[in-house]
Amino acid sequence: MLTVSRHPVKSPPVPGFVPHDWPHRAASLAIDAGGVRWHVQRAGRGPVVLLLHGSGASSHSWADLWPDLTACATVIAPDLPGHGYTTGFRDGDCSLARVAMAIDHLLEALAPGPVRVVAGHSAGAALAIRWALGTPRAPAALVGFAPSLVPPPAAYTTFLAPIITPVATSAFATTLLASLAGRARLVERLLDSTRSPIPAAQRARYETLFRSPGHVRGTMRFMAAADLPALLEDAKRLAVPATFVLGRNDDWVPGRSLRPILARAFPDAEVETWNDGHLLHEVEPGRAARLIASRLRAKARP
């Protein structure tokens, strides 16, 4: 059982905490909350936007949305437990419910005020739904980019499923996988499978992350712990206006599979389709930022 700190300790940005060329490093903070040593980026003023990246990513996933969003909002983008430069998630429970609880502890430590909009990508969208269902103060709006609410795609099965086992998520196995990732071009192949022409700098950041055994282990555990049937059943209770953005070229979360699920679980949601792949928010960051910003005018339901 993870011990929850009632009085989280805040630390200023630490030299060397993240690479010196990491995007928006000046906004990086080290926060101890709920037994987790968080790397979180925070900047801007105004209503609060919470950004939740997908499995295998980090807060860098939102890097190119940052300038537009921080111009109109207080933006909070953590590395999720086990991902990027967040450490200390010792109990190993990476279920959506457990990580959502950890997010609440982080927000309690940051004390930014109520979250107006929560936006998530892929598994981060599923996490956003779980968090919105359970948090004491629900957001006014939810945005999900390429929401991972369907069974794993072919790319997942080909590259990742064989290694998501209790043995393969051990420290030894993930250290080995991290050491092999560059030589096997695993990250390059995974990024290619998203059908998303993201900038070379973003690709390099993913490669940096996957050289870390801890990041690989966190990614595997987060993927393995997803319980989508339970989430979709509980989604019927969601009282937050939701918008979902699908990628027409997304083979990871195909629209043909996702649309019927959205219609059943989120009948009142707005659904958009962009001519992009799975990393659509990284390919069209300005458009994604404008969509999130447009939801800042929403009012939270009582």
Buried (B, 14 or more C-beta within 10 A) or exposed (E): EBEBBEEBEEEEBEEEBBEEEBBBEEBBBBBBBBBBBBBBBBBBEBBBBBBBBBBBBBBBBBBBBBBBBBBBBBBBBBBBBBBBBBBBBEEBBBBBBBBBBBBBBBBBBBEBEBBBBBBBBBBBBBBBBBBBBBBEEBBBBBBBBBBBBBEBBEBBEEBBBEBBEEEBBEEEBBBBBBEEBEEEEBBBEBBBBBBBBBEEEBBEBBBBBBEBBBBBBBBBBBBBBBBBEEBBEBBEEBEBBBBBBBBEBBBBBBBEEBBEBBEEBBEEBBBEBBEBBBBBBBBBBEBBBEBBBEBBEBEBEE
